[in-house]
Amino acid sequence: MAASVKDVAARAGVSPKTVSNVVHNRPKVAPETRLRVQAAMAELGYQPNLTARSLRSGRTGLLTLAIPNIAAPYFAELAHLVIEAAAARDYTVLIEETEGLRAREVDVLNGVPPRLSDGTVISPLALNADDVRDAAPRGPIVLLGERIGDGPADHVAVDNEAVARDATTHVIGLGRRRVAAVGYQDDPLAGTSQLRYRGFCTALRDADLDVPTPVAVDTYEWSDGAAAVDALLQRESVPDALVCFNDELAIGAMRRLAELGYSVPGDVAVIGIDDIPEARHMIPSLSTVAPDKGVLAATVVDRLLERIDGAAEGPRDVVIPHRLVVRESTRGRRPVGH
């Protein structure tokens, strides 16, 4: 027979109410008591009955976070922060990996298959406006990233056009004049890429600089950054700065530049976007534009719980602040001739 709350309480020498407080991660339990209850739960193999909890309260205490790739540093860090923000509100987070596939994203949007969660945060790559407009979600939805059409979901994002504009303006201010973008995607559904490219172009035009023909990438992974460097170096005018649309592309580009004998930032200044942990530990360390991921995580959880509680009206757009982080990859001497 499965262990009950009373069994755990008896083993730990506490009341059933204390066991319930531990299960729900409530802060009113002393640390040593919490550890004793958790040990008793592990010894007895106790599992909370989420179905019974749902029947009593109408809630499961679970949220779903759907992201393209849990292995990508940005999404791994974001998932960690969302889990922390949800735990502070007594919620547990289920992770769904979509691989950026439209069919999987549509399923998540529509709650297929049914999930024991009260609401969903999704960071889509392939959804279109029709998908969002025609969705029949089983619970509240918050979208991470660019707004896709006029659906009912709240939308939380960084200002991607401003992010790329700030990164580009920074390297122009260093005296760099042959500035290339790494991360352009020739796909109208690639909203993040399209907006970052627009910000990149705006900064160049504001400085009366030519906008070079972009090199397209398929993904935002390390290998695409390296491949973009190979393509750019085959041109007549070798760039003296790279504005990479995420840090993975920038790190891949820096690695390839080093393999080919170029110095960063001496020959080529490199800047990324996202401020993933690896950026701080590269040699040279990577300059980047950092969205406030802590605020992002807290905001999506707060917005979703407001929807779950019925306290929100109408879809809302929330823009998360960002800041320029200058490190070694954009410091040092200017290129010869500048």
Secondary structure, DSSP 8 states (H G I E B T S, - for coil): ----HHHHHHHHTS-HHHHHHHHTT-TTS-HHHHHHHHHHHHHHT----HHHHHHHHS--SEEEEEES-TTSHHHHHHHHHHHHHHHTTT-EEEEEE-TT-HHHHHHHHTTSS--S-S-EEE--SS--HHHHHT---SS-EEEESS--SS-SSEEEEE-HHHHHHHHHHHHHHTT--SEEEEEE---TT-HHHHHHHHHHHHHHHHTT------EE-SSSSHHHHHHHHHHHHTSSS--SEEEESSHHHHHHHHHHHHHTT--TTTT-EEEEES--HHHHHSSS--EEEEE-HHHHHHHHHHHHHHHHTT---S--EEEE-EEEE--GGG-S---TT-
